[in-house]
Amino acid sequence: MTRTAQKLDQKSRWAESVKRYKGWNKAAVALANKHASISMN
């Protein structure tokens, strides 16, 4: 989460958006859930 501000890919931009509106902790959990759902498919 600390390097997403420097990246321009779609997932990093999404994570920055969540971090801005929900806070760092909720953004980290949301990103972990996103990764888990991707790996389960």
Secondary structure, DSSP 8 states (H G I E B T S, - for coil): --SGGG--SHHHHHHHHHHHHH-HHHHHHHHHHHHHHHHH-
